[in-house]
Amino acid sequence: MEDIRDILRIPNREVVSVTKVLTGVDLKKTDSNQCAKEKVLTVMIHTRGFFLANIKCEMDRDMFEQIISGMYGGGMPPDEEQSLYMNEYMNIVCGRIVSKINTLTGSVSKLSIPEYFGEHDPDFGRDEQAYHIMLAYRYGRGFLRFIIQFEFQQNGGEDI
């Protein structure tokens, strides 16, 4: 397998670059402790195959609106469509991450359908055997945090 450090660099690089291109938001890394703990909006996605992951994206209302407005081309879509934009954001960012890992490792992993939870906080538990990454960003007053728990299947992920 490739050096794990090469794999661990992928999520940060892709979150920043995809967010910039897709939304115009120029994320700056920050300490996770600088991110709000209340009124957090959450979207999650999972992978299966060689790369098994639970990926949770949390943000405050400011960042939620910045991302959606950027994807919408300015302004905001109707309320009933906003979660669709957030799910699509998650799908594109995580799709890019998984694609880069697949290419680097010569393996295959696939994404689930993203699920927007709003202010409900889904807990995927903590697997002490898995790798964990927490990426935190700021843009203006808003924050964005990706929490990634992942592991690699020993059999190469043949159960896709």
Secondary structure as GFF3:
##gff-version 3
##sequence-region A 1 160
A	DSSP	alpha_helix	4	23	.	.	.	ID=ss1
A	DSSP	beta_strand	28	29	.	.	.	ID=ss2
A	DSSP	three_ten_helix	32	34	.	.	.	ID=ss3
A	DSSP	beta_strand	41	49	.	.	.	ID=ss4
A	DSSP	beta_strand	51	59	.	.	.	ID=ss5
A	DSSP	alpha_helix	61	72	.	.	.	ID=ss6
A	DSSP	alpha_helix	79	105	.	.	.	ID=ss7
A	DSSP	beta_strand	109	111	.	.	.	ID=ss8
A	DSSP	beta_strand	115	118	.	.	.	ID=ss9
A	DSSP	beta_strand	131	139	.	.	.	ID=ss10
A	DSSP	beta_strand	142	152	.	.	.	ID=ss11
###
